[in-house]
Amino acid sequence: MVGSFKPDVVHVSGFDSHQGLRLLAQEDGDGDPPPENEEAESVFDGYLMRNAAGRAQPIQAQKLAHALCAKGHRPALVAFNLQNSAARIAPHAVAAGADAAIGFQDTFDDHLGERFFGTFYRILRHEKWDLLEAFRAAWEAIRTSSPSLHGSGLVLWSRQPLVEVVSEKVATRRRSARE
């Protein structure tokens, strides 16, 4: 579907496999939560979807990334409003062809995630698609408004080096200030 529409921005929300399977296990009372060891993490780091039979099925990060970048499409940004999406899901999206991806490190408050992305998209539009500036400003906005972020994090993965971009902007501002 993504390969047919070719969107510049793909926003993925729902449940990562860890959170989704844990919630289903609590709801059913007979389900098993995902394994909590490093070997199993690569299998369970992904997105929870329904299969043809209507049952929850984890989709591995790499398969999800290839589906989002199907038919050679290269989205400018893939944003994952999912817990546990920064370590494998977001970087796989960049490796599959997206120019950039955003993911949450470990668990993250769902309401703060929504506030982050609302602020991020608004700033991104106003800053003429300056991805790094929008990311920084949105992170700063929620970081300063919520003391409950201790141990939480967001990660911006990019195909292009962002540190060089920042260094060039700083150098340009300094030259302008001297002139």
Buried (B, 14 or more C-beta within 10 A) or exposed (E): EBEEEEBEBBEBEEBBBBBBBBBBBEEEEEEEBBEEEEEEBEEBBBBBBEEEEEEBBBBBBBBBBBBBBBEEBEBBBBBBBBBBBBBBBBBBBBBBBBBBBBBBBEEBBBEBBEBBBEBBBBBBEEEEEBBBBBBBBBBEBBBEEBEEBEEBEBBBBBEEEBEEBEEEEEEEEEEEEEE
